[in-house]
Amino acid sequence: MPELPEVHTTVEGIKRVAVGKTITDIWSDFHIKTAHGERQTLKNKKYYENFRKIVKGKKIIGAERRGKNILVHLSNKYTFIVHMKMTGHVMVGKYKKVKSLKSASWKTLEEGPLQDPYNQYIHFVISLSDGKHLVLSDMRKFASVTISKTSELHLHDSIEALGIDPLDKKLNPRLLREIIYKRKNMPIKSALLDQTGLAGIGNIYSDEVLWETGIHPLSPAFKIPIKKFPQILKVMQKILKFSIKHGGDSKSDYRNILGEKGGFQNFHKVYGKKGAKCPKQNCRGIIERLVVKGRSAHFCPRHQTKY
């Protein structure tokens, strides 16, 4: 799943290529009939039709990130929210609609990264006034697109419960400690993943942070020593900023706005390294993998302390 650096990279891309452009049309094959009471997304046909009416003809005036959500602000004081979930990513380019007897699909007209096989699962298309398209590719179709009045974003169900951003200047060791200690019944791995505490951390970056700070993922959150929190904060922000610098992580499906891979996967110390030698200097550990409350955790059993 794209995490903070990948969403940040996408948002910066949208700012470069789409802000100032007008939406001339939208298309989606997400919309299907859903049971009454299900969360309203483009998978609901009526919601899709209303979404289309709201956004068509409006100018994109800005974009920002909130947790793992992409917020695209429109000139009519509405904002549409994209959550890329597990395999989604947003790209821009020139596309054409290809119709068949049973369905329609979109194919890129450009050579290069947009032709990457991971970029071919187009399920949402925004046509822009410059002739290009902002598209969402999502192999597993778990991504969501919703809309809200900009003034009511704080009430949106994807936004309302989110905690502080890990890169927020207001976040200090004391506040981080309070956030983690409140999740006293959770392992530290799970506490870092809890979006109501820290909004944006996922499997990749939690593994990397715990490896570098020498904390075992099963350590109870409330047992992490007070003296560790300045280090946790410093390491967490360093790793996130480093990943942003390298365009995010493309070990799996993620691609940037141009359909290109990020580079952080080339710098993993522990994530996805089961069976490898621990790269920490003078450590002879072998990376292991375990499941913590349904989520995978990669760690070194030799130098990561279980408190």
C-alpha positions as CSV (number, residue, x, y, z in Angstrom):
1,M,0.0,0.0,0.0
2,P,1.3,3.5,-0.9
3,E,2.4,5.2,2.4
4,L,3.3,8.8,3.3
5,P,6.2,9.2,0.9
6,E,4.4,7.7,-2.1
7,V,1.3,9.8,-1.5
8,H,3.4,12.9,-1.0
9,T,5.2,12.2,-4.3
10,T,1.9,11.8,-6.1
11,V,0.5,15.0,-4.7
12,E,3.6,17.0,-5.8
13,G,3.1,15.5,-9.2
14,I,-0.5,16.6,-9.4
15,K,0.5,20.1,-8.4
16,R,3.0,20.2,-11.3
17,V,0.7,18.8,-14.0
18,A,-2.9,19.4,-13.1
19,V,-3.3,22.5,-11.0
20,G,-4.8,25.3,-13.2
21,K,-6.4,22.8,-15.6
22,T,-10.2,22.4,-16.0
23,I,-11.9,19.1,-15.8
24,T,-13.7,18.6,-19.1
25,D,-15.1,15.1,-18.3
26,I,-14.7,12.0,-16.1
27,W,-15.1,8.3,-16.7
28,S,-15.0,5.3,-14.3
29,D,-15.8,1.6,-14.4
30,F,-15.7,1.5,-10.6
31,H,-19.4,2.2,-10.4
32,I,-21.6,-0.8,-9.6
33,K,-24.9,-1.2,-7.7
34,T,-24.2,-1.6,-4.0
35,A,-26.2,-2.6,-1.0
36,H,-28.0,0.1,0.9
37,G,-25.9,1.6,3.6
38,E,-22.5,0.8,2.0
39,R,-19.9,3.6,2.1
40,Q,-20.6,6.0,-0.8
41,T,-17.8,5.8,-3.4
42,L,-17.6,5.7,-7.2
43,K,-18.6,2.1,-6.8
44,N,-22.1,3.4,-6.3
45,K,-23.7,4.4,-9.6
46,K,-25.8,7.3,-8.2
47,Y,-22.8,8.6,-6.3
48,Y,-20.7,8.5,-9.5
49,E,-23.3,10.4,-11.5
50,N,-23.5,13.1,-8.8
51,F,-19.7,13.2,-8.6
52,R,-19.5,13.8,-12.3
53,K,-22.0,16.7,-12.1
54,I,-20.0,18.3,-9.3
55,V,-16.6,18.1,-10.9
56,K,-17.2,18.6,-14.6
57,G,-16.2,22.0,-15.9
58,K,-14.4,22.9,-12.6
59,K,-10.8,24.0,-12.3
60,I,-8.3,22.2,-10.2
61,I,-6.9,24.8,-7.9
62,G,-4.7,22.8,-5.5
63,A,-3.7,19.4,-4.1
64,E,-2.4,18.2,-0.7
65,R,-1.9,15.1,1.4
66,R,-3.6,14.1,4.6
67,G,-2.3,10.8,5.9
68,K,-2.5,8.4,3.0
69,N,-5.2,10.5,1.2
70,I,-4.8,12.6,-1.8
71,L,-6.9,15.8,-1.7
72,V,-7.6,17.6,-5.0
73,H,-9.3,21.0,-4.5
74,L,-11.7,22.4,-7.1
75,S,-12.8,25.9,-7.9
76,N,-16.3,25.3,-6.7
77,K,-15.2,24.7,-3.1
78,Y,-15.4,20.9,-3.4
79,T,-12.5,18.5,-2.9
80,F,-12.3,15.0,-4.2
81,I,-10.4,12.5,-2.1
82,V,-8.4,9.6,-3.6
83,H,-7.1,6.8,-1.4
84,M,-4.8,4.5,-3.4
85,K,-5.3,1.5,-1.0
86,M,-3.1,-1.5,-1.9
87,T,-2.3,-1.2,-5.6
88,G,-3.5,2.2,-6.8
89,H,-1.5,5.0,-8.3
90,V,-2.3,8.2,-10.1
91,M,-0.7,9.2,-13.4
92,V,-1.0,11.8,-16.1
93,G,-0.6,11.4,-19.8
94,K,-2.4,11.2,-23.1
95,Y,-4.9,8.3,-23.3
96,K,-7.5,7.0,-25.7
97,K,-10.7,5.1,-24.9
98,V,-10.9,1.7,-26.5
99,K,-14.4,0.2,-26.7
100,S,-15.3,-3.5,-27.0
101,L,-18.6,-5.4,-27.1
102,K,-18.6,-5.9,-23.3
103,S,-16.7,-2.9,-21.9
104,A,-14.4,0.0,-22.4
105,S,-10.7,0.5,-21.5
106,W,-8.1,3.2,-21.7
107,K,-4.7,2.9,-23.4
108,T,-1.8,5.3,-23.3
109,L,-0.8,7.1,-26.5
110,E,2.7,7.7,-25.1
111,E,5.7,5.5,-25.2
112,G,7.8,5.0,-22.1
113,P,6.9,4.4,-18.4
114,L,3.1,4.7,-18.9
115,Q,3.3,1.4,-20.8
116,D,4.6,-0.4,-17.7
117,P,2.3,-3.4,-17.2
118,Y,1.5,-2.1,-13.7
119,N,0.1,1.0,-15.3
120,Q,-2.5,-0.6,-17.4
121,Y,-5.4,-1.1,-14.9
122,I,-7.2,2.1,-15.6
123,H,-10.5,2.5,-13.7
124,F,-10.9,6.2,-13.2
125,V,-10.1,9.0,-15.8
126,I,-10.3,12.7,-15.5
127,S,-10.0,14.5,-18.9
128,L,-8.2,17.8,-18.6
129,S,-8.4,21.0,-20.6
130,D,-4.9,20.6,-22.0
131,G,-5.8,17.3,-23.7
132,K,-4.2,15.1,-21.2
133,H,-5.8,12.7,-18.7
134,L,-5.4,12.2,-14.9
135,V,-5.9,8.5,-14.4
136,L,-6.0,6.0,-11.6
137,S,-4.5,2.6,-12.2
138,D,-5.5,0.0,-9.7
139,M,-4.9,-3.7,-10.3
140,R,-7.0,-4.9,-7.4
141,K,-9.7,-2.2,-7.6
142,F,-9.6,-1.5,-3.8
143,A,-8.9,2.3,-4.3
144,S,-11.6,4.7,-3.4
145,V,-12.6,8.1,-4.9
146,T,-15.0,10.3,-2.9
147,I,-16.0,13.9,-2.8
148,S,-16.7,16.5,-0.1
149,K,-17.3,20.1,0.3
150,T,-13.9,21.5,1.1
151,S,-15.2,23.2,4.3
152,E,-16.4,19.8,5.5
153,L,-13.3,17.7,4.8
154,H,-12.6,17.4,8.5
155,L,-15.8,15.4,8.8
156,H,-15.1,13.0,6.0
157,D,-14.8,9.4,7.1
158,S,-11.3,9.1,5.5
159,I,-10.1,12.2,7.3
160,E,-12.0,12.7,10.6
161,A,-10.2,10.1,12.8
162,L,-6.6,10.7,11.5
163,G,-3.9,11.5,13.9
164,I,-0.9,13.9,13.5
165,D,1.3,13.8,10.5
166,P,4.7,12.2,11.2
167,L,6.4,15.2,9.5
168,D,4.3,17.8,11.3
169,K,6.6,20.4,13.0
170,K,4.4,20.2,16.1
171,L,5.3,16.5,16.6
172,N,8.0,16.3,19.3
173,P,9.4,13.4,21.4
174,R,7.0,14.0,24.2
175,L,3.9,14.1,22.0
176,L,5.1,11.0,20.2
177,R,5.5,9.2,23.5
178,E,1.9,10.2,24.5
179,I,0.6,8.9,21.2
180,I,2.4,5.5,21.6
181,Y,1.7,5.1,25.3
182,K,-2.0,5.6,24.7
183,R,-1.9,2.4,22.6
184,K,-0.5,0.5,25.6
185,N,-2.2,-2.8,24.7
186,M,-0.7,-2.8,21.2
187,P,2.7,-4.1,20.1
188,I,4.8,-1.1,18.9
189,K,4.5,-2.3,15.3
190,S,0.7,-2.0,15.5
191,A,0.9,1.3,17.4
192,L,3.0,2.8,14.5
193,L,0.4,1.6,12.0
194,D,-2.6,3.0,13.9
195,Q,-3.6,5.9,11.6
196,T,-5.5,7.6,14.5
197,G,-2.2,8.2,16.1
198,L,0.3,8.8,13.3
199,A,-1.2,9.3,9.9
200,G,0.8,7.9,7.0
201,I,3.0,5.2,8.4
202,G,2.6,1.7,7.0
203,N,4.4,-1.7,6.8
204,I,7.5,-0.6,5.0
205,Y,8.4,2.4,7.1
206,S,7.4,0.9,10.4
207,D,9.8,-2.0,9.8
208,E,12.6,0.3,8.7
209,V,12.1,2.6,11.8
210,L,12.1,-0.3,14.3
211,W,15.1,-1.9,12.7
212,E,17.2,1.3,12.8
213,T,16.1,2.1,16.4
214,G,16.7,-1.4,17.6
215,I,13.2,-2.1,18.8
216,H,11.5,-5.5,18.4
217,P,8.1,-5.2,16.7
218,L,6.4,-7.2,19.4
219,S,7.5,-4.9,22.2
220,P,4.4,-3.6,24.1
221,A,3.9,0.1,23.2
222,F,3.8,1.2,26.9
223,K,7.2,-0.5,27.6
224,I,9.2,1.5,25.1
225,P,11.7,3.5,27.3
226,I,11.2,7.2,27.5
227,K,14.8,7.8,26.3
228,K,14.0,6.1,23.0
229,F,11.5,8.6,21.7
230,P,13.9,11.3,20.5
231,Q,15.6,8.6,18.5
232,I,12.4,7.2,17.1
233,L,11.2,10.6,16.0
234,K,14.5,11.5,14.4
235,V,14.9,8.2,12.6
236,M,11.2,8.2,11.5
237,Q,11.4,11.7,9.9
238,K,14.8,11.0,8.4
239,I,13.6,7.8,6.7
240,L,10.4,9.4,5.4
241,K,12.2,12.4,4.0
242,F,14.9,10.2,2.4
243,S,12.2,8.1,0.7
244,I,10.4,11.3,-0.5
245,K,13.8,12.4,-2.0
246,H,14.0,9.1,-3.9
247,G,10.4,9.3,-5.2
248,G,8.8,6.8,-2.8
249,D,8.9,3.0,-2.8
250,S,8.1,0.8,-5.8
251,K,8.9,-2.7,-4.4
252,S,5.3,-3.4,-5.4
253,D,2.9,-1.6,-7.7
254,Y,3.4,2.1,-6.9
255,R,4.4,4.4,-9.7
256,N,4.6,8.2,-9.7
257,I,2.6,10.7,-11.8
258,L,4.7,9.9,-14.9
259,G,4.3,6.2,-14.4
260,E,7.9,5.8,-13.2
261,K,9.2,3.7,-10.3
262,G,10.4,5.3,-7.1
263,G,13.8,4.4,-5.7
264,F,13.4,3.7,-1.9
265,Q,13.1,0.0,-2.5
266,N,16.8,0.0,-3.3
267,F,17.6,1.2,0.2
268,H,15.6,-1.3,2.3
269,K,17.5,-2.5,5.4
270,V,14.9,-5.0,6.6
271,Y,11.6,-4.8,4.8
272,G,11.1,-7.8,2.5
273,K,14.6,-9.1,3.5
274,K,13.6,-12.4,5.2
275,G,16.5,-14.8,5.4
276,A,19.1,-12.1,4.5
277,K,22.0,-11.1,6.8
278,C,21.3,-8.1,9.0
279,P,23.1,-5.1,7.4
280,K,23.8,-3.4,10.7
281,Q,27.5,-3.2,11.4
282,N,28.9,-6.0,13.6
283,C,25.5,-7.7,13.8
284,R,25.4,-11.3,12.8
285,G,21.6,-11.6,12.8
286,I,19.4,-13.1,10.1
287,I,16.3,-11.1,9.2
288,E,13.1,-12.9,10.2
289,R,9.4,-12.2,9.4
290,L,6.4,-12.6,11.7
291,V,2.8,-11.6,11.6
292,V,1.7,-8.9,14.1
293,K,-2.1,-8.5,14.3
294,G,-2.5,-9.5,10.7
295,R,0.4,-7.4,9.3
296,S,3.8,-8.6,8.4
297,A,6.9,-7.4,10.3
298,H,10.5,-7.9,9.3
299,F,13.1,-7.6,12.0
300,C,16.5,-8.7,13.2
301,P,16.2,-10.9,16.3
302,R,19.8,-10.2,17.3
303,H,19.9,-6.4,17.8
304,Q,16.2,-5.4,18.0
305,T,15.4,-5.5,21.7
306,K,12.1,-6.8,23.0
307,Y,11.1,-4.6,25.9
